[in-house]
């Protein structure tokens, strides 16, 4: 539901009990680490997320055979944090370790393979390698369209990501098509203040901004910001992204005082 502080509160209660009752390498301890790590990652506290994911990985490395799927999940989670921290070479290294295990252990149309392709695509996108990004995003989408129901949130993620690539490549009609597909699913599947909805609004806002329709861009960016201000901690990087986007629109509209106000908000967070 995107309520990370509540999630953390309950995960930490569970973890406290497990620390007293279980041995340090017990699988249920691993469950605690993965859950807490995920919340910190979603809250933008990447050093904390990495700390818990590495504790989890230590348990798995001792307890599991080298091609176990749980190890693939662990590599994937660490890769995700490095990606969010902007260390793309490290992210790619861990994503590829995860993908290698999944390719051996899973059937070719398994949703977890789709996640691997998606994550590798995300790294290429962040590195500005749009042809590779599109290739991996489309592999992911192909599996998800076969394996998942048509309104599944993971399909929305694929559409949103592909829309982002087309936007950066300058194909705005394609970008809008995919971003709107994503939004349509998320509006049905998610609560109204979920952070993923904010991502869809941002995607559409970016396309309108690049098309020069600044009033439309501002409308979608403000919808995104409204959600993020409610759902995320005040120093979350996604809030900085929202402030940067709104600042950019005001700059394009020649409203420099407003642009500066939002750019400075973004800069404080970064």
Secondary structure, 3 states (H helix, E strand, C coil): CCCHHHHHHHHHHHHHHHHHHCCCCCHHHHHHHHHHHHHHHHCCCHHHHHHHHHHHHHHHHHHCCCCCHHHHHHHHHHHHHHHHCCCHHHHHHHHHHHHHHHHHHCCCCCHHHHHHHHHHHHHHHHCCCHHHHHHHHHHHHHHHHHHCCCCCHHHHHHHHHHHHHHHHCCCHHHHHHHHHHHHHHHHHHCCCCCHHHHHHHHHHHHHHHHHCCHHHHHHHHHHHHHHHHHHCCCCCHHHHHHHHHHHHHHHHCCCHHHHHHHHHHHHHHC
